[in-house]
Protein backbone atom coordinates (compact mmCIF):
# COMPACT_ATOMS: atom_id res chain seq x y z
CA UNK A 1 0.00 0.00 0.00
CA UNK A 2 2.90 2.39 0.52
CA UNK A 3 4.17 4.74 -2.18
CA UNK A 4 7.39 6.64 -2.80
CA UNK A 5 5.89 9.79 -4.33
CA UNK A 6 3.08 12.26 -3.89
CA UNK A 7 2.51 14.62 -0.99
CA UNK A 8 -1.11 15.61 -1.54
CA UNK A 9 -3.46 17.15 -0.95
CA UNK A 10 -5.19 13.95 -2.06
CA UNK A 11 -8.82 14.08 -3.21
CA UNK A 12 -11.08 11.66 -1.35
CA UNK A 13 -14.45 10.30 -2.40
CA UNK A 14 -16.63 8.53 0.15
CA UNK A 15 -19.84 6.63 0.81
CA UNK A 16 -20.87 6.15 4.43
CA UNK A 17 -23.92 4.29 5.73
CA UNK A 18 -25.12 4.04 9.33
CA UNK A 19 -26.56 0.96 10.98
CA UNK A 20 -30.17 0.14 10.13
CA UNK A 21 -32.97 0.18 12.69
CA UNK A 22 -34.45 -3.00 14.11
CA UNK A 23 -37.97 -4.12 13.22
CA UNK A 24 -40.73 -3.97 15.82
CA UNK A 25 -42.67 -6.91 17.25
CA UNK A 26 -46.38 -7.36 16.59
CA UNK A 27 -49.03 -7.84 19.24
CA UNK A 28 -50.00 -11.31 20.43
CA UNK A 29 -53.50 -10.90 19.03
CA UNK A 30 -52.23 -10.86 15.47
CA UNK A 31 -54.08 -7.75 14.23
CA UNK A 32 -51.63 -5.06 15.27
CA UNK A 33 -48.83 -5.22 12.75
CA UNK A 34 -45.41 -3.89 13.74
CA UNK A 35 -43.25 -1.45 11.80
CA UNK A 36 -40.15 -2.20 9.76
CA UNK A 37 -36.80 -0.73 10.72
CA UNK A 38 -35.61 2.38 8.92
CA UNK A 39 -32.41 2.26 6.88
CA UNK A 40 -29.24 3.86 8.16
CA UNK A 41 -28.45 7.35 6.93
CA UNK A 42 -26.61 7.45 3.60
CA UNK A 43 -24.13 10.20 2.71
CA UNK A 44 -21.72 10.55 -0.21
CA UNK A 45 -19.74 13.09 -2.20
CA UNK A 46 -19.58 10.69 -5.17
CA UNK A 47 -23.20 10.59 -6.35
CA UNK A 48 -26.67 10.98 -4.91
CA UNK A 49 -26.98 11.17 -1.13
CA UNK A 50 -29.99 9.85 0.78
CA UNK A 51 -33.25 11.73 1.19
CA UNK A 52 -33.13 12.98 -2.40
CA UNK A 53 -30.03 15.11 -1.83
CA UNK A 54 -27.22 15.61 -4.32
CA UNK A 55 -23.53 14.96 -3.78
CA UNK A 56 -21.84 16.53 -0.78
CA UNK A 57 -18.77 18.76 -0.95
CA UNK A 58 -15.53 17.41 -2.30
CA UNK A 59 -12.71 16.96 0.22
CA UNK A 60 -8.93 16.52 0.11
CA UNK A 61 -6.34 15.55 2.72
CA UNK A 62 -2.68 16.50 2.96
CA UNK A 63 0.04 13.97 3.62
CA UNK A 64 0.25 13.30 7.36
CA UNK A 65 -3.46 13.91 7.93
CA UNK A 66 -5.39 11.63 10.26
CA UNK A 67 -9.06 11.36 11.16
CA UNK A 68 -11.49 9.13 13.00
CA UNK A 69 -13.85 6.54 11.57
CA UNK A 70 -16.43 4.23 13.06
CA UNK A 71 -18.96 1.84 11.55
CA UNK A 72 -22.40 1.81 13.13
CA UNK A 73 -23.98 -1.45 14.25
CA UNK A 74 -27.54 -2.36 13.33
CA UNK A 75 -30.28 -1.90 15.91
CA UNK A 76 -31.81 -4.92 17.65
CA UNK A 77 -35.30 -6.09 16.76
CA UNK A 78 -38.11 -5.73 19.27
CA UNK A 79 -37.51 -8.49 21.84
CA UNK A 80 -41.13 -9.37 22.66
CA UNK A 81 -44.75 -8.68 21.71
CA UNK A 82 -45.54 -4.98 21.16
CA UNK A 83 -41.92 -3.88 21.69
CA UNK A 84 -40.15 -1.38 19.44
CA UNK A 85 -37.01 -2.10 17.47
CA UNK A 86 -33.86 -0.24 18.50
CA UNK A 87 -32.38 2.58 16.47
CA UNK A 88 -29.13 1.79 14.61
CA UNK A 89 -25.77 3.31 15.52
CA UNK A 90 -24.05 6.28 13.87
CA UNK A 91 -21.31 5.83 11.27
CA UNK A 92 -18.52 8.44 11.25
CA UNK A 93 -16.02 9.48 8.58
CA UNK A 94 -14.00 12.40 9.92
CA UNK A 95 -16.56 15.19 10.42
CA UNK A 96 -19.24 13.46 8.33
CA UNK A 97 -21.84 11.60 10.41
CA UNK A 98 -24.56 9.28 9.13
CA UNK A 99 -27.43 8.80 11.58
CA UNK A 100 -28.65 5.33 12.54
CA UNK A 101 -31.97 4.13 11.12
CA UNK A 102 -35.05 4.53 13.29
CA UNK A 103 -36.50 1.50 15.05
CA UNK A 104 -39.83 0.13 13.85
CA UNK A 105 -42.81 0.52 16.15
CA UNK A 106 -44.22 -2.47 18.02
CA UNK A 107 -47.87 -3.43 17.43
CA UNK A 108 -50.00 -1.35 19.79
CA UNK A 109 -53.55 -1.58 21.11
CA UNK A 110 -53.76 2.08 22.17
CA UNK A 111 -54.26 4.86 19.65
CA UNK A 112 -51.36 7.30 19.44
CA UNK A 113 -48.66 4.87 20.64
CA UNK A 114 -47.57 3.20 17.41
CA UNK A 115 -45.35 5.80 15.75
CA UNK A 116 -42.01 4.65 14.35
CA UNK A 117 -38.79 6.14 15.64
CA UNK A 118 -36.92 8.92 13.85
CA UNK A 119 -33.51 8.17 12.35
CA UNK A 120 -31.37 8.41 9.24
CA UNK A 121 -34.45 6.92 7.62
CA UNK A 122 -37.52 6.63 9.84
CA UNK A 123 -38.90 3.42 11.30
CA UNK A 124 -42.28 2.20 10.10
CA UNK A 125 -45.43 2.79 12.12
CA UNK A 126 -47.41 0.04 13.85
CA UNK A 127 -51.12 -0.67 13.51
CA UNK A 128 -53.23 0.70 16.34
CA UNK A 129 -56.61 -0.22 17.80
CA UNK A 130 -59.70 1.02 15.98
CA UNK A 131 -60.89 1.10 12.40
CA UNK A 132 -58.81 3.59 10.45
CA UNK A 133 -56.35 4.16 13.31
CA UNK A 134 -52.76 4.26 12.16
CA UNK A 135 -49.33 4.51 13.61
CA UNK A 136 -47.23 7.01 11.71
CA UNK A 137 -43.79 6.39 10.28
CA UNK A 138 -40.84 8.06 11.98
CA UNK A 139 -39.16 10.98 10.27
CA UNK A 140 -35.92 10.67 8.32
CA UNK A 141 -32.90 12.97 8.52
CA UNK A 142 -32.46 15.65 5.87
CA UNK A 143 -29.99 14.65 3.14
CA UNK A 144 -29.69 11.12 4.55
CA UNK A 145 -32.99 9.24 4.24
CA UNK A 146 -36.76 9.26 4.05
CA UNK A 147 -39.58 8.76 6.54
CA UNK A 148 -41.11 5.42 7.42
CA UNK A 149 -44.56 4.44 6.19
CA UNK A 150 -47.76 4.42 8.20
CA UNK A 151 -49.48 1.23 9.37
CA UNK A 152 -53.25 0.82 9.38
CA UNK A 153 -55.36 -1.47 11.58
CA UNK A 154 -55.84 -4.87 9.85
CA UNK A 155 -54.21 -3.53 6.67
CA UNK A 156 -50.52 -4.26 7.16
CA UNK A 157 -47.08 -3.28 8.31
CA UNK A 158 -45.61 0.20 8.06
CA UNK A 159 -42.51 -0.18 5.91
CA UNK A 160 -39.31 1.42 7.16
CA UNK A 161 -37.97 4.36 5.22
CA UNK A 162 -35.06 3.94 2.83
CA UNK A 163 -32.35 6.26 1.59
CA UNK A 164 -34.12 6.47 -1.77
CA UNK A 165 -37.83 6.62 -0.89
CA UNK A 166 -40.47 6.71 1.84
CA UNK A 167 -41.61 3.41 3.34
CA UNK A 168 -44.76 1.93 1.69
CA UNK A 169 -43.95 3.65 -1.63
CA UNK A 170 -44.12 0.30 -3.45
CA UNK A 171 -47.11 -1.00 -1.48
CA UNK A 172 -48.31 -1.40 2.09
CA UNK A 173 -45.56 -2.92 4.20
CA UNK A 174 -42.75 -2.45 1.68
CA UNK A 175 -39.55 -0.94 2.96
CA UNK A 176 -38.31 2.07 1.04
CA UNK A 177 -35.62 1.39 -1.55
CA UNK A 178 -32.03 2.49 -1.00
CA UNK A 179 -29.54 4.31 -3.22
CA UNK A 180 -27.05 2.70 -5.61
CA UNK A 181 -23.34 3.58 -5.77
CA UNK A 182 -20.58 2.44 -8.12
CA UNK A 183 -17.72 3.73 -5.94
CA UNK A 184 -16.33 0.16 -5.67
CA UNK A 185 -16.29 -0.29 -9.45
CA UNK A 186 -19.68 -2.03 -9.65
CA UNK A 187 -23.15 -0.85 -8.73
CA UNK A 188 -24.28 -1.76 -5.21
CA UNK A 189 -27.46 -0.53 -3.50
CA UNK A 190 -27.33 0.44 0.17
CA UNK A 191 -29.75 1.58 2.89
CA UNK A 192 -33.06 -0.11 2.09
CA UNK A 193 -35.84 -0.06 4.67
CA UNK A 194 -37.27 -3.16 6.33
CA UNK A 195 -40.85 -4.35 6.25
CA UNK A 196 -43.04 -7.29 5.35
CA UNK A 197 -41.08 -6.94 2.11
CA UNK A 198 -37.63 -5.37 2.40
CA UNK A 199 -36.61 -2.46 0.24
CA UNK A 200 -33.79 -2.87 -2.29
CA UNK A 201 -30.52 -2.19 -0.53
CA UNK A 202 -30.47 -4.75 2.25
CA UNK A 203 -33.87 -4.23 3.87
CA UNK A 204 -35.10 -7.25 5.83
CA UNK A 205 -38.38 -9.01 5.06
CA UNK A 206 -40.91 -10.29 7.60
CA UNK A 207 -40.32 -12.48 10.64
CA UNK A 208 -36.63 -13.00 11.39
CA UNK A 209 -35.83 -10.94 8.31
CA UNK A 210 -32.61 -9.25 9.32
CA UNK A 211 -31.19 -6.30 7.42
CA UNK A 212 -28.16 -7.29 5.36
CA UNK A 213 -24.79 -6.71 7.01
CA UNK A 214 -22.67 -3.86 5.62
CA UNK A 215 -25.62 -2.20 3.86
CA UNK A 216 -27.40 -0.35 6.69
CA UNK A 217 -30.65 -2.14 5.77
CA UNK A 218 -33.55 -1.95 8.22
CA UNK A 219 -34.91 -5.01 9.98
CA UNK A 220 -38.07 -6.72 8.75
CA UNK A 221 -41.49 -6.85 10.41
CA UNK A 222 -44.86 -8.58 10.12
CA UNK A 223 -48.22 -9.17 11.77
CA UNK A 224 -48.33 -10.26 15.40
CA UNK A 225 -48.82 -13.62 17.01
CA UNK A 226 -47.17 -15.20 20.06
CA UNK A 227 -43.39 -15.08 19.69
CA UNK A 228 -43.53 -13.18 16.41
CA UNK A 229 -40.67 -10.75 15.90
CA UNK A 230 -39.13 -8.92 13.00
CA UNK A 231 -35.41 -8.67 12.25
CA UNK A 232 -32.29 -6.87 13.40
CA UNK A 233 -30.95 -3.94 11.41
CA UNK A 234 -27.91 -4.45 9.19
CA UNK A 235 -24.56 -2.94 10.09
CA UNK A 236 -23.27 0.09 8.22
CA UNK A 237 -20.17 0.64 6.11
CA UNK A 238 -17.49 3.19 5.19
CA UNK A 239 -16.05 3.25 1.66
CA UNK A 240 -13.52 5.80 0.48
CA UNK A 241 -11.04 6.26 -2.35
CA UNK A 242 -7.59 7.79 -2.58
CA UNK A 243 -5.12 8.13 -5.47
CA UNK A 244 -2.82 5.13 -5.74
CA UNK A 245 0.23 7.16 -4.74
CA UNK A 246 -1.21 7.84 -1.29
CA UNK A 247 -0.49 5.49 1.60
CA UNK A 248 -3.07 4.68 4.29
CA UNK A 249 -2.51 3.29 7.76
CA UNK A 250 -5.39 2.03 9.94
CA UNK A 251 -5.42 1.60 13.69
CA UNK A 252 -5.60 -1.97 14.95
CA UNK A 253 -9.36 -2.10 15.46
CA UNK A 254 -10.36 -1.68 11.81
CA UNK A 255 -11.62 -4.48 9.56
CA UNK A 256 -11.02 -3.39 5.97
CA UNK A 257 -10.18 -4.48 2.46
CA UNK A 258 -8.85 -2.53 -0.50
CA UNK A 259 -8.73 -2.82 -4.27
CA UNK A 260 -7.21 -0.79 -7.11
CA UNK A 261 -9.82 0.70 -9.43
CA UNK A 262 -8.13 2.71 -12.20
CA UNK A 263 -6.04 5.55 -10.70
CA UNK A 264 -7.48 5.05 -7.22
CA UNK A 265 -7.43 2.55 -4.41
CA UNK A 266 -10.83 1.87 -2.86
CA UNK A 267 -10.93 1.10 0.88
CA UNK A 268 -13.96 -0.70 2.33
CA UNK A 269 -14.30 -0.65 6.12
CA UNK A 270 -16.89 -3.08 7.48
CA UNK A 271 -16.20 -2.97 11.22
CA UNK A 272 -14.44 -0.96 13.91
CA UNK A 273 -13.83 -2.27 17.40
CA UNK A 274 -14.45 1.08 19.12
CA UNK A 275 -16.26 4.30 18.28
CA UNK A 276 -13.06 6.14 17.39
CA UNK A 277 -10.55 4.26 15.24
CA UNK A 278 -7.99 6.21 13.20
CA UNK A 279 -7.01 6.56 9.54
CA UNK A 280 -3.67 8.20 8.69
CA UNK A 281 -2.74 9.32 5.16
CA UNK A 282 0.82 9.76 3.95
C-alpha positions as CSV (number, residue, x, y, z in Angstrom):
1,X,0.0,0.0,0.0
2,X,2.9,2.4,0.5
3,X,4.2,4.7,-2.2
4,X,7.4,6.6,-2.8
5,X,5.9,9.8,-4.3
6,X,3.1,12.3,-3.9
7,X,2.5,14.6,-1.0
8,X,-1.1,15.6,-1.5
9,X,-3.5,17.2,-1.0
10,X,-5.2,13.9,-2.1
11,X,-8.8,14.1,-3.2
12,X,-11.1,11.7,-1.4
13,X,-14.5,10.3,-2.4
14,X,-16.6,8.5,0.2
15,X,-19.8,6.6,0.8
16,X,-20.9,6.1,4.4
17,X,-23.9,4.3,5.7
18,X,-25.1,4.0,9.3
19,X,-26.6,1.0,11.0
20,X,-30.2,0.1,10.1
21,X,-33.0,0.2,12.7
22,X,-34.4,-3.0,14.1
23,X,-38.0,-4.1,13.2
24,X,-40.7,-4.0,15.8
25,X,-42.7,-6.9,17.3
26,X,-46.4,-7.4,16.6
27,X,-49.0,-7.8,19.2
28,X,-50.0,-11.3,20.4
29,X,-53.5,-10.9,19.0
30,X,-52.2,-10.9,15.5
31,X,-54.1,-7.8,14.2
32,X,-51.6,-5.1,15.3
33,X,-48.8,-5.2,12.7
34,X,-45.4,-3.9,13.7
35,X,-43.3,-1.4,11.8
36,X,-40.1,-2.2,9.8
37,X,-36.8,-0.7,10.7
38,X,-35.6,2.4,8.9
39,X,-32.4,2.3,6.9
40,X,-29.2,3.9,8.2
41,X,-28.5,7.4,6.9
42,X,-26.6,7.5,3.6
43,X,-24.1,10.2,2.7
44,X,-21.7,10.5,-0.2
45,X,-19.7,13.1,-2.2
46,X,-19.6,10.7,-5.2
47,X,-23.2,10.6,-6.4
48,X,-26.7,11.0,-4.9
49,X,-27.0,11.2,-1.1
50,X,-30.0,9.9,0.8
51,X,-33.3,11.7,1.2
52,X,-33.1,13.0,-2.4
53,X,-30.0,15.1,-1.8
54,X,-27.2,15.6,-4.3
55,X,-23.5,15.0,-3.8
56,X,-21.8,16.5,-0.8
57,X,-18.8,18.8,-1.0
58,X,-15.5,17.4,-2.3
59,X,-12.7,17.0,0.2
60,X,-8.9,16.5,0.1
61,X,-6.3,15.5,2.7
62,X,-2.7,16.5,3.0
63,X,0.0,14.0,3.6
64,X,0.2,13.3,7.4
65,X,-3.5,13.9,7.9
66,X,-5.4,11.6,10.3
67,X,-9.1,11.4,11.2
68,X,-11.5,9.1,13.0
69,X,-13.9,6.5,11.6
70,X,-16.4,4.2,13.1
71,X,-19.0,1.8,11.5
72,X,-22.4,1.8,13.1
73,X,-24.0,-1.5,14.3
74,X,-27.5,-2.4,13.3
75,X,-30.3,-1.9,15.9
76,X,-31.8,-4.9,17.7
77,X,-35.3,-6.1,16.8
78,X,-38.1,-5.7,19.3
79,X,-37.5,-8.5,21.8
80,X,-41.1,-9.4,22.7
81,X,-44.7,-8.7,21.7
82,X,-45.5,-5.0,21.2
83,X,-41.9,-3.9,21.7
84,X,-40.2,-1.4,19.4
85,X,-37.0,-2.1,17.5
86,X,-33.9,-0.2,18.5
87,X,-32.4,2.6,16.5
88,X,-29.1,1.8,14.6
89,X,-25.8,3.3,15.5
90,X,-24.1,6.3,13.9
91,X,-21.3,5.8,11.3
92,X,-18.5,8.4,11.3
93,X,-16.0,9.5,8.6
94,X,-14.0,12.4,9.9
95,X,-16.6,15.2,10.4
96,X,-19.2,13.5,8.3
97,X,-21.8,11.6,10.4
98,X,-24.6,9.3,9.1
99,X,-27.4,8.8,11.6
100,X,-28.6,5.3,12.5
101,X,-32.0,4.1,11.1
102,X,-35.1,4.5,13.3
103,X,-36.5,1.5,15.0
104,X,-39.8,0.1,13.8
105,X,-42.8,0.5,16.2
106,X,-44.2,-2.5,18.0
107,X,-47.9,-3.4,17.4
108,X,-50.0,-1.3,19.8
109,X,-53.6,-1.6,21.1
110,X,-53.8,2.1,22.2
111,X,-54.3,4.9,19.6
112,X,-51.4,7.3,19.4
113,X,-48.7,4.9,20.6
114,X,-47.6,3.2,17.4
115,X,-45.3,5.8,15.8
116,X,-42.0,4.6,14.4
117,X,-38.8,6.1,15.6
118,X,-36.9,8.9,13.9
119,X,-33.5,8.2,12.3
120,X,-31.4,8.4,9.2
121,X,-34.4,6.9,7.6
122,X,-37.5,6.6,9.8
123,X,-38.9,3.4,11.3
124,X,-42.3,2.2,10.1
125,X,-45.4,2.8,12.1
126,X,-47.4,0.0,13.9
127,X,-51.1,-0.7,13.5
128,X,-53.2,0.7,16.3
129,X,-56.6,-0.2,17.8
130,X,-59.7,1.0,16.0
131,X,-60.9,1.1,12.4
132,X,-58.8,3.6,10.4
133,X,-56.4,4.2,13.3
134,X,-52.8,4.3,12.2
135,X,-49.3,4.5,13.6
136,X,-47.2,7.0,11.7
137,X,-43.8,6.4,10.3
138,X,-40.8,8.1,12.0
139,X,-39.2,11.0,10.3
140,X,-35.9,10.7,8.3
141,X,-32.9,13.0,8.5
142,X,-32.5,15.6,5.9
143,X,-30.0,14.7,3.1
144,X,-29.7,11.1,4.6
145,X,-33.0,9.2,4.2
146,X,-36.8,9.3,4.0
147,X,-39.6,8.8,6.5
148,X,-41.1,5.4,7.4
149,X,-44.6,4.4,6.2
150,X,-47.8,4.4,8.2
151,X,-49.5,1.2,9.4
152,X,-53.3,0.8,9.4
153,X,-55.4,-1.5,11.6
154,X,-55.8,-4.9,9.9
155,X,-54.2,-3.5,6.7
156,X,-50.5,-4.3,7.2
157,X,-47.1,-3.3,8.3
158,X,-45.6,0.2,8.1
159,X,-42.5,-0.2,5.9
160,X,-39.3,1.4,7.2
161,X,-38.0,4.4,5.2
162,X,-35.1,3.9,2.8
163,X,-32.3,6.3,1.6
164,X,-34.1,6.5,-1.8
165,X,-37.8,6.6,-0.9
166,X,-40.5,6.7,1.8
167,X,-41.6,3.4,3.3
168,X,-44.8,1.9,1.7
169,X,-43.9,3.6,-1.6
170,X,-44.1,0.3,-3.5
171,X,-47.1,-1.0,-1.5
172,X,-48.3,-1.4,2.1
173,X,-45.6,-2.9,4.2
174,X,-42.7,-2.5,1.7
175,X,-39.6,-0.9,3.0
176,X,-38.3,2.1,1.0
177,X,-35.6,1.4,-1.5
178,X,-32.0,2.5,-1.0
179,X,-29.5,4.3,-3.2
180,X,-27.0,2.7,-5.6
181,X,-23.3,3.6,-5.8
182,X,-20.6,2.4,-8.1
183,X,-17.7,3.7,-5.9
184,X,-16.3,0.2,-5.7
185,X,-16.3,-0.3,-9.4
186,X,-19.7,-2.0,-9.6
187,X,-23.1,-0.8,-8.7
188,X,-24.3,-1.8,-5.2
189,X,-27.5,-0.5,-3.5
190,X,-27.3,0.4,0.2
191,X,-29.8,1.6,2.9
192,X,-33.1,-0.1,2.1
193,X,-35.8,-0.1,4.7
194,X,-37.3,-3.2,6.3
195,X,-40.8,-4.4,6.3
196,X,-43.0,-7.3,5.4
197,X,-41.1,-6.9,2.1
198,X,-37.6,-5.4,2.4
199,X,-36.6,-2.5,0.2
200,X,-33.8,-2.9,-2.3
201,X,-30.5,-2.2,-0.5
202,X,-30.5,-4.7,2.3
203,X,-33.9,-4.2,3.9
204,X,-35.1,-7.3,5.8
205,X,-38.4,-9.0,5.1
206,X,-40.9,-10.3,7.6
207,X,-40.3,-12.5,10.6
208,X,-36.6,-13.0,11.4
209,X,-35.8,-10.9,8.3
210,X,-32.6,-9.2,9.3
211,X,-31.2,-6.3,7.4
212,X,-28.2,-7.3,5.4
213,X,-24.8,-6.7,7.0
214,X,-22.7,-3.9,5.6
215,X,-25.6,-2.2,3.9
216,X,-27.4,-0.4,6.7
217,X,-30.6,-2.1,5.8
218,X,-33.5,-2.0,8.2
219,X,-34.9,-5.0,10.0
220,X,-38.1,-6.7,8.8
221,X,-41.5,-6.8,10.4
222,X,-44.9,-8.6,10.1
223,X,-48.2,-9.2,11.8
224,X,-48.3,-10.3,15.4
225,X,-48.8,-13.6,17.0
226,X,-47.2,-15.2,20.1
227,X,-43.4,-15.1,19.7
228,X,-43.5,-13.2,16.4
229,X,-40.7,-10.8,15.9
230,X,-39.1,-8.9,13.0
231,X,-35.4,-8.7,12.2
232,X,-32.3,-6.9,13.4
233,X,-31.0,-3.9,11.4
234,X,-27.9,-4.5,9.2
235,X,-24.6,-2.9,10.1
236,X,-23.3,0.1,8.2
237,X,-20.2,0.6,6.1
238,X,-17.5,3.2,5.2
239,X,-16.0,3.2,1.7
240,X,-13.5,5.8,0.5
241,X,-11.0,6.3,-2.4
242,X,-7.6,7.8,-2.6
243,X,-5.1,8.1,-5.5
244,X,-2.8,5.1,-5.7
245,X,0.2,7.2,-4.7
246,X,-1.2,7.8,-1.3
247,X,-0.5,5.5,1.6
248,X,-3.1,4.7,4.3
249,X,-2.5,3.3,7.8
250,X,-5.4,2.0,9.9
251,X,-5.4,1.6,13.7
252,X,-5.6,-2.0,15.0
253,X,-9.4,-2.1,15.5
254,X,-10.4,-1.7,11.8
255,X,-11.6,-4.5,9.6
256,X,-11.0,-3.4,6.0
257,X,-10.2,-4.5,2.5
258,X,-8.9,-2.5,-0.5
259,X,-8.7,-2.8,-4.3
260,X,-7.2,-0.8,-7.1
261,X,-9.8,0.7,-9.4
262,X,-8.1,2.7,-12.2
263,X,-6.0,5.6,-10.7
264,X,-7.5,5.1,-7.2
265,X,-7.4,2.5,-4.4
266,X,-10.8,1.9,-2.9
267,X,-10.9,1.1,0.9
268,X,-14.0,-0.7,2.3
269,X,-14.3,-0.6,6.1
270,X,-16.9,-3.1,7.5
271,X,-16.2,-3.0,11.2
272,X,-14.4,-1.0,13.9
273,X,-13.8,-2.3,17.4
274,X,-14.5,1.1,19.1
275,X,-16.3,4.3,18.3
276,X,-13.1,6.1,17.4
277,X,-10.6,4.3,15.2
278,X,-8.0,6.2,13.2
279,X,-7.0,6.6,9.5
280,X,-3.7,8.2,8.7
281,X,-2.7,9.3,5.2
282,X,0.8,9.8,4.0
